[in-house]
Amino acid sequence: MTIKTPPSFNVPGLGVDPLTQRIKEKEKQWKYKVAVLSGKGGVGKSTVAVNLATALAKQGYFVGILDADVHGPNVAKMLGVENAEVLAEEFEDGHFEMIPPMNDFLGQTTPIKVMSMGLMVPEDQPIIWRGSLVTKAIKQLLGDVKWGSLDFMIVDFPPGTGDQILTVTQTIQLDAAIIVTTPQEVALLDTGKAVNMMKQMNVPYIAVIENMSYLICPHCGNKIDLFGEGGGEKLAKKEGVDFLGKVPIDLKAREASDNGIPIVLYEDTPAAKEFMEIAQKLVTKLEELKKKE
Ligand SMILES: Nc1ncnc2c1ncn2[C@@H]1O[C@H](COP(=O)(O)OP(=O)(O)OP(=O)(O)O)[C@@H](O)[C@H]1O
């Protein structure tokens, strides 16, 4: 009996499948690979990923953002490219590469390249796939996209510590993991799990961002700690990782992201200032680490 190896199957000694090979080649062109994740849903992970990407692009860096949340993709909408047509180029060996839509917000940033399952399926269509199909899709979003040369590849992970995160962390060598939390106890418990997962995956730089930290009352201007105070900072200390900053609840942030404009472009808002500072701190940290290599 002859046993044939399926083309996408990676057997030690038999070489790497073509898609993984393409990912490895592309990865060499991305200077910093940064994942944004959280143990818990709804804490503002995509908001942080999109605003971090935009803050970096605003500082002149070339940024790509991959929405690895296959089941609930919303990065394309948050960056205003959800209706963009995705074109593809065919290569001699028969594989196709998609051209990522870009947005430069009327010249306010360098063009941000975006790729997401949200660009492939109608907005209201659920993606009902088993794990193996999701894994393949994520690998294609990495390897079958014309990402080109990037200063930052930002990956927005789905909530939790599951399969899709494992796929990416085992496929590319992340430089940093940004863990997003809100200040409540339940969020902090789940966030701790995400920090530990990244430690186990040997990600060199891990940092926490606390989102929805407080609210500035639109009437009296007082600061209100809706969900408690200082949880993210305590968690970072306990886990021995960096704390990058606190982003307030900004009523404009929700409205802006629904309209495809990241809050960081509204320069005079407290959230925008915080995101710009966080992006700057991240760049400094990653450059320091690169120098030590
Ligand atoms: N700092 C903030 N101020 C105001 N609204 C915010 C803030 N951060 C996030 N939001 C809003 O909260 C909602 C959830 O945010 P987001 O989609 O980024 O969360 P998520 O953690 O990625 O969710 P999921 O777990 O579904 O992937 C969105 O409507 C977003 O606009």
The ligand as a MOL file (V3000), in Angstrom:
LIG
                    3D

  0  0  0     0  0            999 V3000
M  V30 BEGIN CTAB
M  V30 COUNTS 31 33 0 0 0
M  V30 BEGIN ATOM
M  V30 1 N -12.2250 52.9970 25.5570 0
M  V30 2 C -13.4340 52.8310 25.0260 0
M  V30 3 N -14.3850 53.8160 25.1380 0
M  V30 4 C -15.6230 53.6510 24.6080 0
M  V30 5 N -16.0210 52.5460 23.9430 0
M  V30 6 C -15.1250 51.5510 23.8050 0
M  V30 7 C -13.7970 51.6290 24.3350 0
M  V30 8 N -13.1430 50.4820 24.0340 0
M  V30 9 C -14.0250 49.7130 23.3470 0
M  V30 10 N -15.2110 50.3480 23.2090 0
M  V30 11 C -16.4170 49.8430 22.5330 0
M  V30 12 O -16.7720 48.5860 23.1230 0
M  V30 13 C -17.2530 47.6710 22.1450 0
M  V30 14 C -16.4040 46.3950 22.1980 0
M  V30 15 O -15.0760 46.7170 21.7740 0
M  V30 16 P -14.2150 45.7230 20.8900 0
M  V30 17 O -15.0060 45.1860 19.7510 0
M  V30 18 O -12.9440 46.4250 20.5990 0
M  V30 19 O -13.9870 44.5670 21.9650 0
M  V30 20 P -13.3120 43.1370 21.7550 0
M  V30 21 O -12.6620 42.8010 23.0430 0
M  V30 22 O -12.4580 43.1180 20.5450 0
M  V30 23 O -14.5970 42.2520 21.4950 0
M  V30 24 P -14.6570 40.7070 21.0710 0
M  V30 25 O -14.3950 39.9430 22.3140 0
M  V30 26 O -16.0870 40.5640 20.5900 0
M  V30 27 O -13.6480 40.4710 19.9890 0
M  V30 28 C -17.1720 48.4120 20.8120 0
M  V30 29 O -18.4290 48.9660 20.5290 0
M  V30 30 C -16.1580 49.5390 21.0620 0
M  V30 31 O -16.3860 50.6750 20.2560 0
M  V30 END ATOM
M  V30 BEGIN BOND
M  V30 1 1 1 2
M  V30 2 1 2 3
M  V30 3 2 2 7
M  V30 4 2 3 4
M  V30 5 1 4 5
M  V30 6 2 5 6
M  V30 7 1 6 7
M  V30 8 1 6 10
M  V30 9 1 7 8
M  V30 10 2 8 9
M  V30 11 1 9 10
M  V30 12 1 10 11
M  V30 13 1 11 12
M  V30 14 1 11 30
M  V30 15 1 12 13
M  V30 16 1 13 14
M  V30 17 1 13 28
M  V30 18 1 14 15
M  V30 19 1 15 16
M  V30 20 2 16 17
M  V30 21 1 16 18
M  V30 22 1 16 19
M  V30 23 1 19 20
M  V30 24 2 20 21
M  V30 25 1 20 22
M  V30 26 1 20 23
M  V30 27 1 23 24
M  V30 28 2 24 25
M  V30 29 1 24 26
M  V30 30 1 24 27
M  V30 31 1 28 29
M  V30 32 1 28 30
M  V30 33 1 30 31
M  V30 END BOND
M  V30 END CTAB
M  END
